Amino acid sequence: MSDPASDTGLAGVVKRKYSCTHPGCHKCFTTSGHLARHNRIHTGERNFSCLLEGCPSKFSRQDNMMQH
């Protein structure tokens, strides 16, 4: 488990050490998982299909599919 103190800088501000490399996107994230989730915006990847028969909806995140 990571030490929360190592993720913070001056005045308790969280360091965002994972940066998006997509051209023109300057967003940064605190975890590699958040960056991976963000990258699906650029790729259009939607691996989660609605479980209801006949529904064509697809989602980039399972929690969004389940909420649907």
Contacts in CASP RR format, 6 or more apart in sequence:
PFRMAT RR
TARGET T0000
AUTHOR 0000-0000-0000
METHOD contacts of the structure
MODEL  1
MSDPASDTGLAGVVKRKYSCTHPGCHKCFTTSGHLARHNRIHTGERNFSC
LLEGCPSKFSRQDNMMQH
7 14 0 8 1.000
7 15 0 8 1.000
7 30 0 8 1.000
8 14 0 8 1.000
8 15 0 8 1.000
9 15 0 8 1.000
14 30 0 8 1.000
15 30 0 8 1.000
16 28 0 8 1.000
16 29 0 8 1.000
16 30 0 8 1.000
17 28 0 8 1.000
17 30 0 8 1.000
18 28 0 8 1.000
18 29 0 8 1.000
18 30 0 8 1.000
18 31 0 8 1.000
18 32 0 8 1.000
18 33 0 8 1.000
18 34 0 8 1.000
18 35 0 8 1.000
19 26 0 8 1.000
19 27 0 8 1.000
19 28 0 8 1.000
19 29 0 8 1.000
19 35 0 8 1.000
20 26 0 8 1.000
20 27 0 8 1.000
20 28 0 8 1.000
20 29 0 8 1.000
20 35 0 8 1.000
20 38 0 8 1.000
20 39 0 8 1.000
20 42 0 8 1.000
22 39 0 8 1.000
22 42 0 8 1.000
25 42 0 8 1.000
27 38 0 8 1.000
29 35 0 8 1.000
29 38 0 8 1.000
37 60 0 8 1.000
37 61 0 8 1.000
40 46 0 8 1.000
40 60 0 8 1.000
40 61 0 8 1.000
41 60 0 8 1.000
44 60 0 8 1.000
45 60 0 8 1.000
46 58 0 8 1.000
46 59 0 8 1.000
46 60 0 8 1.000
47 58 0 8 1.000
47 60 0 8 1.000
48 58 0 8 1.000
48 59 0 8 1.000
48 60 0 8 1.000
48 61 0 8 1.000
48 62 0 8 1.000
48 64 0 8 1.000
48 65 0 8 1.000
49 57 0 8 1.000
49 58 0 8 1.000
49 59 0 8 1.000
49 65 0 8 1.000
50 56 0 8 1.000
50 57 0 8 1.000
50 58 0 8 1.000
50 59 0 8 1.000
50 65 0 8 1.000
50 68 0 8 1.000
51 65 0 8 1.000
57 65 0 8 1.000
57 68 0 8 1.000
58 65 0 8 1.000
59 65 0 8 1.000
59 68 0 8 1.000
END
